[in-house]
Amino acid sequence: MGAKGFFISKAVGVVGIVLGAGAVATIIALSVVYSQEKAKTDGPVAPTDGTGTTLPTVTTPAPSNEPWDKYRLPQSLVPETYNVTLHPRLIPDPDTKLYIFTGTSHVVFKCVEETQLILIHSNKLNYTKAGDGPLATLTTEGGGAPAPAIKSSWLVEKTQYLVLQLGGSLVKDQKYKLSTTFTGELADDLGGFYRSEYLENGVTKIVATTQMQPTDARKAFPCFDEPAMKAIFHITLVHAHGTRALSNGMETGTTNQTIDGMDGMDVQVTTFEPTKKMSTYLLAFIVSDFGFIETTLEGVLIRIFARKAAIEAKQGEYALNVTGPILKFFEDYYNATYPLPKSDQIALPDFNAGAMENWGLITYRETALLYDAKYSSNSNKERIASIIAHELAHMWFGNLVTLRWWNDLWLNEGFATYVSFLGADHAEPGWGVKDLIVLDDVHRVFAVDALASSHPLSSKEEDIQRPEQISELFDAISYSKGAAVLRMLSGFLTEELFKKGLSTYLNNFAYGNTVYTDLWDHLEMAVVESGTVKLPGTVDEIMNTWVLQMGFPVITINTTTGLVTQKHFLLDPESNVEASPYNYEWIVPITWMKTKFNQAPIWLTRKSDTKLEMKVTSGDWVLANLDTVGYYRVNYDAANWESLLKALTSNHQDIPKINRAQLIDDAFNLARAKEISTILALRTTQYLTKETEYMPWESALDNLDFFYLMFDRSEVLGPMQAYLLKQVTPLFIYFKGITGNWTNIPPGHMDQYNQVNAIGKACSTGLPECQTLVQGWFANWMANPAVNPIEPNLRSTVYCSAIAAGGAKEWDFAWEQFLKANIATEAEKLRAALACTKEPWLLNRYLEHTLNSSLIRKQDATSTIVYIASNVVGQPLAWDFIRDRWSYIFNQYGGGSFSFSNLINGVTERFSSKFELQQLEQFKKDNEAVGFGSGTLAVEQAIERTKANMGWISENNQPVLKWFEDNSKP
């Protein structure tokens, strides 16, 4: 479930005051489907989410007109170079018990407009001043009149500035150097310069590492912390003997030095090559005693860093093997050589996002980079290939050429998400991974973008000012809708023209900044130059309809009249939506086939009711949006639906695989929106007894999940389970056959995914043969814990099924294995499966563990509570738990590690009764003073969704019950 960006309007003033130094950070609710193994096992899908600091919004005073009360920097100063030295202490200070870092910074900037004021970003840094002097010193660089004196200097917490008021004016075109000495806390808040901890042979180890995106470079050193303020950075790191320092540039040397202190400290000092001209949010510096492996490819050094135990266990090998081919793929795709001498990738034990594209030093969660064939499933492997591809795609698109401001974030992240499927497909051509964008991104974001509370891809620059507004943009719309519309654009332009426009764009703006329309201009030039592609308007005109208004259309095709119409698709057709500049009409590329034969593509322009040649004679059928390349849903007249259902039943292969998945997904969603009947949607699943492909099955199971949420506490559950048992049994038998009675792994990547579906669904619907099988495997493992006989692909589903069927003995065994796991992907599978037990007391105990960070890492707390809530037994327990502990959870986990939006969505998604609606409204009222941070919008969405669910159940309960009863008989 994803939450869209939102703007905090209510007064949450108390929050910032209560929390003081550990101020509440906005965590980005990235849509995470926490259900099954293959759904990208590890929390945030989004590889570059960041953390910003939520500040109290004060409602009363009139807005100040002082520059330091505004969130955007004035344009009077432009940085050119920084010289930054940082010394993180990996042991706590004996007096304060805090972990700290000290630093010095010298930034050279040019004055482009005369001014008597210097504003530079600074957050949670304490400055050392000489005597009673100012917090910084200012000198002239490269000759010229002496710099004016600093009259006064102070820090502004709200807008995160160091302010220097000068006694005279800075001269236009003159360069100046600003020098500071400062101290900061190396906290465990996953933002800025922070610490990560792990155990190695019983000893706690500390890593100093960074996460700057979007607005936390200012927590590490004072800087002009906006993406357009690009500069060259000279980084020096001071660190203890036995540790290694890394940064964006290549190490140029390490020397031993003694720092004068009370007793002199013997340290190492590592310097790095100056960076290219780059944005502050892409900086990284890390001190650790990690191991690494390396290779070189055409002069580029590629290194993988991780905990020594992980490197020794060869868990970095897979990442090392795919990085080179993916880098080469992007060099060809962009027609531009990789701009740096090295590509480092490092796996961190504590990391809030999936990964972060720091230029030359990419940081990852362990599960996003480390692979061990003995423990990791093929979905873990796919996740690693696609996240590496996502991050490497940014090395050009995002890093070399950077969007001017965060309101265009969708283009940066949407683009990297789209091409990550192409990069992963190049690394693993046998997997067919390109097709999965439809399930992973298109379907995922359709769900969010069909709500009245969605938002357009592009925001106005003036609407995105504060750090928490920036953080809120890291959502499913930016990543997944961004990817979906760019895939559609590449589809109708042809890949060749898309790549051509992209190449001139990157070449033209290298080391600079752009707005999204700059890319459209370059694509338009490629179209005009080629003369081969005819469009109904310019690229800009077509794409504006997709970028500047929220939502997407449902295209309705009447095959008797040939009429094709469009309208805004809303899950709740009654909801009120804000006005759109394009009146919710789109310029739509329609690809289609008539009874197995592809037809010439057509354009539906914004004037609706276009008459097209889509008439059919009896026995024929029409299918539109081939391979779901278009970002829209399709509805048909009743006769054509019947013909399509008949085609599925008689010979489903006549309809392409992706479109079989799409027909199911469109039908269920059209039914939710009352465009067709729920019964018609259910009928699209009848042919599944003959289906063995993963995508249609996954689409059906994803959509039936909603039926489980609505009915797993009602009389409908029995007949629904019986129907699904009947549908899945042939699939279970099929996999038993092709695996030689479960002794071999299915050959295809997608088959391996679908085997998980077959076992998971057959066991959960009560197939005795399945339950005996998985309980036997788990019992064998319990009998000999040193040897796990369960094939890695099947572990998630087997662990869950066995723990659900078992009691305390099984749970305690799995918990012990979780605490001992040396690879994050295995710990992840166990952590999810522990939530499958049906014993309320075990689930309550597990909930208590989630707030103990020595048992469950802070980064995993939310997703663990959500796992528990997705279990029908655990849901009311999790709801009671978060209601009871909300202010504690909110205050303790206000840092960079807690996604409140995922939490609220996860715990309330089953809500469908009047009583639950009252509880939810009460929860909102009770916690107004505490606030909900990044979950503010999620609370509103939960209320909206609960009301919609209540309506849906009252309309569908009886017909659905009857249909399942009639269709579950053998």
Number of C-alpha atoms within 10 A of each C-alpha: 21 22 28 26 26 20 15 17 10 13 15 21 16 16 23 19 13 13 15 9 11 18 24 28 27 30 30 35 30 28 27 22 23 22 17 17 23 25 18 22 24 25 23 23 26 26 27 25 25 30 30 27 26 25 24 18 16 14 12 7 6 7 10 9 8 7 15 22 15 17 16 17 18 16 10 17 26 19 19 16 20 21 16 20 20 23 21 26 22 20 12 12 11 8 6 8 9 14 20 21 22 21 21 19 22 22 22 23 22 20 20 16 16 15 17 16 21 22 22 21 25 25 24 18 22 15 19 15 14 11 6 6 13 20 22 22 18 21 17 18 17 10 10 11 12 12 21 17 16 20 13 13 16 13 22 14 13 18 20 26 25 23 21 23 19 19 14 15 16 26 19 14 13 19 23 25 20 19 19 20 22 20 20 21 21 28 19 18 25 25 30 29 29 26 26 20 15 14 11 12 7 7 8 9 16 17 24 24 26 28 33 25 25 25 27 25 28 24 24 29 28 27 22 25 24 20 23 18 21 23 22 19 24 20 25 26 23 26 24 20 12 9 15 19 24 23 26 27 26 20 16 11 10 16 10 14 13 12 13 9 7 6 8 10 12 13 18 21 21 21 21 20 16 19 20 19 18 23 28 26 25 23 25 26 21 24 24 22 19 20 16 19 15 15 13 13 13 8 10 16 16 20 20 27 23 25 23 14 15 22 18 13 13 16 22 26 17 18 20 20 15 19 25 19 18 26 23 17 19 24 16 14 20 21 16 15 12 19 16 17 14 20 25 24 28 24 23 24 19 24 27 30 27 24 31 31 27 29 30 26 25 24 29 29 22 26 27 30 32 29 26 21 14 11 21 22 26 19 20 27 20 21 23 25 27 25 27 28 30 30 27 27 29 25 23 24 22 26 28 23 23 27 23 18 17 25 23 23 25 28 26 23 29 26 26 29 32 25 23 28 24 24 31 28 21 22 21 18 12 11 17 15 20 17 18 15 22 22 20 15 23 23 22 22 25 26 16 23 24 21 22 21 21 19 21 20 25 23 19 10 12 8 11 21 16 19 21 27 22 26 28 25 28 29 23 32 33 30 30 29 34 28 28 28 23 22 24 17 21 17 16 19 21 14 13 13 22 22 19 18 20 21 18 19 21 22 15 12 14 18 19 20 21 18 16 18 14 15 19 19 16 21 27 19 16 22 22 13 11 10 8 12 13 11 13 14 11 16 20 17 12 19 19 18 22 25 21 17 23 23 27 24 22 19 22 18 24 22 22 14 14 16 17 20 21 27 15 17 24 26 21 16 16 9 11 11 14 11 9 13 11 13 13 20 21 24 21 24 23 18 20 20 18 15 17 15 10 14 13 8 14 14 14 21 18 18 11 15 14 15 15 17 12 20 18 17 8 10 12 15 23 23 25 24 20 19 17 23 24 22 24 24 23 18 23 19 14 13 15 22 19 15 17 25 20 16 19 21 18 12 11 18 13 14 19 14 18 21 19 25 24 25 27 24 25 23 26 27 23 23 18 20 19 15 16 18 16 21 16 18 22 19 17 23 23 17 17 22 15 17 22 20 19 21 24 24 22 19 23 22 19 16 19 17 13 15 17 18 17 22 19 17 12 11 11 20 17 16 20 25 20 19 21 24 21 20 22 26 19 18 25 25 14 16 23 18 14 15 15 11 11 14 11 13 17 19 10 12 18 21 19 21 23 24 25 23 24 25 27 23 24 25 27 18 21 14 18 10 11 22 20 12 15 24 19 14 18 23 14 15 16 16 10 11 13 8 10 17 14 18 19 21 21 21 25 26 24 27 26 25 24 25 25 21 18 16 14 13 11 19 24 14 14 21 18 11 16 20 13 11 15 15 20 23 24 23 20 20 24 23 25 25 27 24 27 26 25 17 18 13 13 18 25 15 10 20 22 13 16 19 21 12 12 9 14 16 16 25 23 22 23 24 25 25 31 26 24 28 26 23 20 16 18 26 23 17 21 25 21 12 16 19 18 12 11 18 16 13 17 20 16 17 23 25 27 28 27 28 27 25 28 29 25 23 22 27 25 26 19 26 23 23 16 12 9 16 20 12 14 21 14 12 16 18 11 13 13 14 14 17 21 23 23 30 23 21 19 27 21 15 21 22 20 17 22 22 17 16 21 16 13 16 16 11 12 13 15 11 13 19 18 13 17 21 16 11 16 17 10 8
